[in-house]
Amino acid sequence: MNSHLRIFTTSALLCLSAPALADVINVSSNGFQIRHEVLLNIPPEEAYELLVNVSNWWNPSHTYTHNTKNLSIDARPGGCFCEKYPNGGGVQHLSVVHAAPGKALRMSGALGPLQAHGLAGSMSWDLIPQKPAEKSQTLSKLVLTYSVGGYMLGGFEKIAPMADNMLGEQITRYKNFANTGKVD
């Protein structure tokens, strides 16, 4: 096997098989923070476009309508990560507060069951260019952080790992879609 093919194959396998770095960073009486990191074999500009086209990779079981075609992200300040209901109405999952194509998407709000409580959240998707020595193609590292705080009856110890698992599933689907064109 020539050296270019061996380097490409090794790099591709590393990107596809590298586990997501994930953790509930902190849980306290007034909130929690989650962090996930994944490597992508596409440049940050493409990764951003893929990210905002959420209906292509989000798991439909984590939507109210069970249909990702009802999801959209209007990637501009004041824009909405929203879900339309088939017969009118919908839900605002998060609100866009910072949109920097190819660099970062920051949204505020409480996802899913967190919306029923007195909570505020900040979700950041940061894209960091990576330039491996073995390849000339620019890769990306995606760092997802979600910080939630406020009042929640019963505390955050049970909900933080559940939120971490759900976001871990989403970022894995996103990474798979970015690296292979398939969510699974």
N, C-alpha and C positions, 0 to 999 in steps of 0.2 A: 504494500500500500504506500503510495507516495506521501511525502510529509504534509502537503497541503490538505489532502483528503483525511489523513489521520488527525490533523489538528481540527479540521471542521467537524469530524465525527465526534471527537472527544469533547469539543466545545458544545456541540448540539446535545449530546447526552448529558453533559453537566447541566445545561439550562433546563432540559426536560425532566431530569430526575432530581434536581436539587429541591429539597423540601422547603416549604415556606417557613421562614422564621416567624414564629407567632408567640404571643404571650399576652396575658392579662398583666399589664405592667404594675398596676396598683388598684386595690379595692379599699375603700374607706367608708366611713359612715355617711359621707356626703357625695360619693361618686366612684367612678372607676375610669381607667384608661387601658385601651387595647392597642397593640402595635403588631403589624404584619409586614414582612418584607419578602419580595419575590424578584427573581431575575427574569428578564424578558429578552428574547432575541430579536427585538425590533427597536428602532430608535425612539427617543422620547416623543417626537412629534406624532409618529404613528400610534404610539401607546396612548397618548392623550385622546386622539380621535376615536380609538377603540373604546377607551374608558367612557367617553360621553355618549357613545352608542350602546347604552346599558341594556337595551332590549335584546342584544345579540348574545349576551353572556350571563346575565343575572338568572338565578334559579327561580322558575315560576312558582315553586312551592313557597317562596318567601315574598309573595305578592298577595294582595287582597283578592284579585280577580283570577289568580292562577294562570295568567297569560302575560308574558313579558312584552308582547306587542303593545300593551297598554302603558308601558313605562317609557319615560323620556327624561332627558336632562337638558334643560335650556342653559347652556354653559356660558352665562354672562352674569355679572353682579345683579342680584335680584331675581335671577332665573330660578326655575323650580326643577327638582327631581320629583316628578309627579307620576301618578298613575290615574288613568281615566277609567271610570266605570262604564260598562257597555251601554247603560240606559241613562247616562248623564251623571254628573257629580264626579267625585274622585277623592284622592288623598294626596296631600303634599308630604312626601317623605322627608325631604330636606330642602333648604333654601340655599342657593349658590351665593357665596359672599366674596369669593376670589376665583377668578378664572384666568389662568396664564397658560395658553396653549403650549404644549411641549414641556411644561415645567410643573404646574400644580393646579389642582382643583380643590377648593375648600368650601365646605357646606356646613350649615348649622341646622340643628333640629334633633328631635328624638325619633328613632326608628321604631316601627311596629308597636309592640306592646308598651314601649317606653312612652309613647305619646299620651297615654292615659294618666300620667303622673306629672308632678310639678318639676320637670327636668329640662335642662338645656344641654345641647351637645354640639361638639365641633368635630367634624370629620375632614381629615386632610389626606389627599392622594398626592404624594410628591414623587416626581419622576426625576431620577438622577442619572445622567449619562454615564455609561461605563465603557471603557475602551480596553478590552483584554489584549494582552501582548500577543496572543496567538492569532487574533483575527483583526482584519481591518474594518469590519462592520461595527458600527456603534451599537451597543446594547444599552438597556435601561435597567435600573433597579427601581422598583416601585415600593414606596414605603407608605403604608396606610396606618393612620392613627385615628382613634375615635375616643374622645374624652367626653364623659357624661357626668353632670353634677346636678344637685338639687335635692328635693325630697322625694323619697319613695318608701311607702309603707312596707315594712319588712326588711328594708335595707337593700344593699347591692350585692351581697355575697352569692346569692343564687342566680341573679340575672346576668352578672358580668361574664361568667363562663358560657352562658347560653348565647349572649351577644357575640362573644369571641368565636364560638363555634360557627355561628351563622355567617359572620364576616369572613372567617377563615375559609368557609365553603365558597363564598362569593369570589374571594381573591384567587382561590385555586382555579375556579372556573375561568376567571379572567385571564390568568396566567396560561392555562391550557389553550384557551382560544387565541391568545396572542402568539403562542409558540407553535401551535399545531393547526389552528383553524377549527378545532373542535373543543367543546366545553368539557368533555369526559376523557 
